[in-house]
């Protein structure tokens, strides 16, 4: 079984084992952290949601004329001023909330007549303006999930055109003019989870002092809102990452097992040579080189455990340490001290290098 183990350099084997252990610990930590602590993200949670919506619908009613058979024209047309009698408008406002809350609000509707010129880069320069109250400020409360307000107004266009003509004549300032019909709505109050304060203003814009006109403005508004709280929400476990880390941990564990049970440290090719050089460097002046091995009876051969032991024997007996000379250092493996019929021997063959290195 052990003969099938692969030999690799001891230092390389140790480095590989250390690197694999470090990598295994790191991958195991990442696997544990991903499985048990996937992390958090900041998430805004709505404690109270609401929506403000406002719009303006209108019809343009006509005087008797030879051009149109209908008594009114719908939205989005071009209107001839001379044929217009009045403009019928419906201002609508609706509040919707998650649940019933005690909120308070107010609204009014004004007609704002403006005289203006167009400056550089098409910028509007207001020269004068005058507000007329169409619906005075009216208070209301919101104590349910829904609140709706509707106001129907008739805008007599001739009255405002006459007003503009009088101002231009009196001021001697000839300028463009427009009528802005504005519904100003505001709400505020404590919802129980926070305070809200909102304004919304649908507007109808009508050109004045002109032979024909188109109606424009901010006629359809939807303005959602919410009171939010930022919370730390735990992320879901990333199964893909866990599978990858698990595979890495398994591969590293198998690699460690392979290095442990199927490899051995290779004997350093120079280790024997280094050991021999060390002996000669330390005791070389006490050695005597022989041309052939010493022959002695088997019973008179005494094996010693180490070179130091052999040196002590040499000192005790006052005998030199001998060895058989060879030009190949691999053949120099035994050292002797001879005392009459006894031969004390230290052999490098007895050193178990493989066990030392394994």
BELNOR-V609927 format. One record per residue. N is the residue number from 0. RES is the residue in three letters. PHI is phi in whole degrees, 0 to 359 (NA if undefined). PSI is psi in whole degrees, 0 to 359 (999 if undefined). Layout:
BEGIN
n->{N/N}
res->{RES/RES}
phi->{PHI/PHI}
psi->{PSI/PSI}
END
This chain:
BEGIN
n->{0/1/2/3/4/5/6/7/8/9/10/11/12/13/14/15/16/17/18/19/20/21/22/23/24/25/26/27/28/29/30/31/32/33/34/35/36/37/38/39/40/41/42/43/44/45/46/47/48/49/50/51/52/53/54/55/56/57/58/59/60/61/62/63/64/65/66/67/68/69/70/71/72/73/74/75/76/77/78/79/80/81/82/83/84/85/86/87/88/89/90/91/92/93/94/95/96/97/98/99/100/101/102/103/104/105/106/107/108/109/110/111/112/113/114/115/116/117/118/119/120/121/122/123/124/125/126/127/128/129/130/131/132/133/134/135/136/137/138/139/140/141/142/143/144/145/146/147/148/149/150/151/152/153/154/155/156/157/158/159/160/161/162/163/164/165/166/167/168/169/170/171/172/173/174/175/176/177/178/179/180/181/182/183/184/185/186/187/188/189/190/191/192/193/194/195/196/197/198/199/200/201/202/203/204/205/206/207/208/209/210/211/212/213/214/215/216/217/218/219/220/221/222/223/224/225/226/227/228/229/230/231/232/233/234/235/236/237/238/239/240/241/242/243/244/245/246/247/248/249/250/251/252/253/254/255/256/257/258/259/260/261/262/263/264/265/266/267/268/269/270/271/272/273/274/275/276/277/278/279/280/281/282/283/284/285/286/287/288/289/290/291/292/293/294/295/296/297/298/299/300/301/302/303/304/305/306/307/308/309/310/311/312/313/314/315/316/317/318/319/320/321/322/323/324/325/326/327/328/329/330/331/332/333/334/335/336/337/338/339/340/341/342/343/344/345/346/347/348/349/350/351/352/353/354/355/356/357}
res->{UNK/UNK/UNK/UNK/UNK/UNK/UNK/UNK/UNK/UNK/UNK/UNK/UNK/UNK/UNK/UNK/UNK/UNK/UNK/UNK/UNK/UNK/UNK/UNK/UNK/UNK/UNK/UNK/UNK/UNK/UNK/UNK/UNK/UNK/UNK/UNK/UNK/UNK/UNK/UNK/UNK/UNK/UNK/UNK/UNK/UNK/UNK/UNK/UNK/UNK/UNK/UNK/UNK/UNK/UNK/UNK/UNK/UNK/UNK/UNK/UNK/UNK/UNK/UNK/UNK/UNK/UNK/UNK/UNK/UNK/UNK/UNK/UNK/UNK/UNK/UNK/UNK/UNK/UNK/UNK/UNK/UNK/UNK/UNK/UNK/UNK/UNK/UNK/UNK/UNK/UNK/UNK/UNK/UNK/UNK/UNK/UNK/UNK/UNK/UNK/UNK/UNK/UNK/UNK/UNK/UNK/UNK/UNK/UNK/UNK/UNK/UNK/UNK/UNK/UNK/UNK/UNK/UNK/UNK/UNK/UNK/UNK/UNK/UNK/UNK/UNK/UNK/UNK/UNK/UNK/UNK/UNK/UNK/UNK/UNK/UNK/UNK/UNK/UNK/UNK/UNK/UNK/UNK/UNK/UNK/UNK/UNK/UNK/UNK/UNK/UNK/UNK/UNK/UNK/UNK/UNK/UNK/UNK/UNK/UNK/UNK/UNK/UNK/UNK/UNK/UNK/UNK/UNK/UNK/UNK/UNK/UNK/UNK/UNK/UNK/UNK/UNK/UNK/UNK/UNK/UNK/UNK/UNK/UNK/UNK/UNK/UNK/UNK/UNK/UNK/UNK/UNK/UNK/UNK/UNK/UNK/UNK/UNK/UNK/UNK/UNK/UNK/UNK/UNK/UNK/UNK/UNK/UNK/UNK/UNK/UNK/UNK/UNK/UNK/UNK/UNK/UNK/UNK/UNK/UNK/UNK/UNK/UNK/UNK/UNK/UNK/UNK/UNK/UNK/UNK/UNK/UNK/UNK/UNK/UNK/UNK/UNK/UNK/UNK/UNK/UNK/UNK/UNK/UNK/UNK/UNK/UNK/UNK/UNK/UNK/UNK/UNK/UNK/UNK/UNK/UNK/UNK/UNK/UNK/UNK/UNK/UNK/UNK/UNK/UNK/UNK/UNK/UNK/UNK/UNK/UNK/UNK/UNK/UNK/UNK/UNK/UNK/UNK/UNK/UNK/UNK/UNK/UNK/UNK/UNK/UNK/UNK/UNK/UNK/UNK/UNK/UNK/UNK/UNK/UNK/UNK/UNK/UNK/UNK/UNK/UNK/UNK/UNK/UNK/UNK/UNK/UNK/UNK/UNK/UNK/UNK/UNK/UNK/UNK/UNK/UNK/UNK/UNK/UNK/UNK/UNK/UNK/UNK/UNK/UNK/UNK/UNK/UNK/UNK/UNK/UNK/UNK/UNK/UNK/UNK/UNK/UNK/UNK/UNK/UNK/UNK/UNK/UNK/UNK/UNK/UNK/UNK/UNK/UNK/UNK/UNK/UNK/UNK/UNK/UNK/UNK/UNK/UNK}
phi->{NA/288/294/275/287/273/266/226/305/302/296/297/298/297/299/298/297/297/298/294/296/298/296/297/296/297/294/294/297/298/296/296/296/293/284/253/224/290/101/229/227/280/224/274/248/283/275/208/248/208/214/258/226/214/206/234/251/209/226/256/273/250/284/296/207/271/267/252/275/279/271/211/241/281/294/80/257/262/246/273/302/295/267/277/266/204/244/269/241/231/267/236/223/220/247/229/232/298/208/294/219/272/243/236/205/205/209/212/231/235/250/253/263/231/253/209/234/262/268/294/57/61/284/276/250/284/266/206/203/214/258/239/278/262/229/293/300/234/270/209/236/240/234/216/284/217/221/235/230/219/230/253/229/255/258/275/295/299/299/283/295/295/298/296/299/293/293/296/292/287/271/62/249/270/210/285/215/212/244/248/263/237/257/267/239/222/224/201/152/266/274/100/238/158/258/240/211/226/229/210/216/292/223/243/247/233/295/243/56/218/284/211/202/240/262/226/125/268/265/218/235/231/231/285/207/200/262/242/231/273/235/270/251/292/287/290/295/275/297/296/296/299/297/295/297/297/296/298/299/296/297/296/295/296/296/297/298/296/298/288/256/240/226/228/289/288/296/298/302/261/296/298/296/295/296/295/298/297/295/292/295/275/235/305/288/254/270/237/272/250/275/215/291/278/259/209/297/300/290/265/270/243/278/251/279/209/296/298/296/295/295/296/298/299/293/294/266/57/240/285/262/243/206/275/288/210/290/260/299/292/273/269/225/226/234/230/229/258/227/55/268/249/236/266/234/240/243/292/295/280/282/270/299/296/293/296/272/290}
psi->{311/339/341/355/143/136/129/160/137/312/318/319/315/315/316/317/315/314/317/322/315/314/320/315/318/314/323/320/316/320/315/315/318/325/325/335/73/353/176/158/152/132/132/125/127/119/329/121/146/169/130/129/137/146/162/124/148/158/144/111/143/153/168/132/165/358/314/139/332/156/352/162/144/180/157/18/172/129/137/121/320/336/352/130/300/169/120/119/149/112/127/141/138/132/134/132/167/319/169/131/153/97/155/151/177/160/158/165/128/155/114/114/131/141/133/163/158/119/202/149/30/26/136/126/113/125/316/162/156/132/138/130/121/319/119/167/126/128/153/164/154/107/24/183/348/140/128/138/139/132/129/125/143/122/111/104/326/323/320/325/321/321/316/318/319/321/317/320/319/323/345/21/110/120/169/159/155/160/122/114/117/131/110/116/136/143/153/163/169/123/353/336/6/167/137/150/115/148/149/142/89/143/142/124/125/121/142/166/43/154/335/162/163/148/133/198/178/82/351/108/135/121/85/157/166/149/119/156/134/124/154/115/128/133/150/154/131/98/326/315/318/317/319/313/321/319/317/315/317/316/316/320/318/320/319/316/320/313/323/314/344/9/153/157/127/137/127/125/331/2/317/317/319/320/317/317/322/319/315/325/325/323/9/327/354/358/149/124/131/155/341/166/154/133/132/157/146/322/341/4/125/116/134/159/329/167/325/321/319/324/320/321/317/319/319/321/353/44/149/162/126/158/158/122/143/144/341/115/338/338/351/100/354/143/144/153/120/128/96/248/3/140/119/128/134/124/130/341/338/349/122/82/322/319/323/321/340/999}
END
